[in-house]
Amino acid sequence: MQVVEHAIARIARRQDNVITGDQLRAAGLRRGAIVHRLEARTMQRLHKNVFLLGAAPPTPMARARAAVLACGADAVASHRSAACLFGLLPQIEGADVHVTVAGRNPGDHPGIRLHRVKKLEPADATTINGLKLTSIARTICDLAATESARDTERAFQEALFRDKTIDRAVAAVLQREPRRRGARVIRSLLNDPRLTRSERERRILKLIAQAQLPKPLTNVPLHGYVADVFWPQHNLILEFDGWQAHGHRHAFESNRKRDQVMLAAGLRTLRATDRQLTNEPIALTARIAQSMR
């Protein structure tokens, strides 16, 4: 029995404690033992043939993984669920998990909001810790079809904070599916100059000039990333964080890795927010000047 427990634990560890009935049986657990664990509340059923080990409520990642497993091998988390996992939008407690499936119909599953498409392009899918979900660009386009224009803009703005080229990827999705639902909202976002980095760059350059600080370079490729603002003579980078950059594990880990790569190359990173640029410009320029020393 110890061998069975170890096998179950190995599978559960890489799946956020989520496991399917097929995986349990392949590990050596019989149907009666599964029923016993459900009755003893050492395991809980999330969907048909999909379970969660333990009695604690599932995490957002576990809920999404369970929903994807319940819908089959070609299913991906999508729409607002994917946006929340990327940290583009906040979680909504108790909301259904959005899942997209190409081609077939996996049937109804309580707690899952199903979206069926004829085909999902490889460029429109990605993974986080082994969980399949739509790409950030595809997710933003999907949001326009199901969420408010305000939330879609919010997610798009957050994505731009992290990757200034995301608008090209969004445009590519729209080019493949020009008549998709929400296309008009996406086109308006792509054509809105307020949502590009150019406006922010103009503001920070004006602020730097007014403070008589050295003129920096902008949008500079460095060690696999693109630096927002860079003073090569001072080995100093200024990066802007989005509204949720420190409130989501994926974004937090990504920023820490980025900073470590730059530090290893002898470059220091100063992080700022749009709110600081707007409401605390003098304090921000003072921190930049101090960092140059």
Secondary structure, DSSP 8 states (H G I E B T S, - for coil): -HHHHHHHHHHHHTTTTEEEHHHHHHTT--HHHHHHHHHTTSEEEEETTEEEESSS---HHHHHHHHHHHH-TTEEE-HHHHHHHHTSS---TT--EEEEEESS-----TTEEEEEES---GGGEEEETTEEEE-HHHHHHHHHHHS-HHHHHHHHHHHHHH-TTHHHHHHHHHHHSTTSTTHHHHHHHHT-GGGSHHHHHHHHHHHHHHTT----EEEEEETTEEEEEEEGGGTEEEEEE-TTTTTSHHHHHHHHHHHHHHHHTT-EEEEEEHHHHHH-HHHHHHHHHHHH-
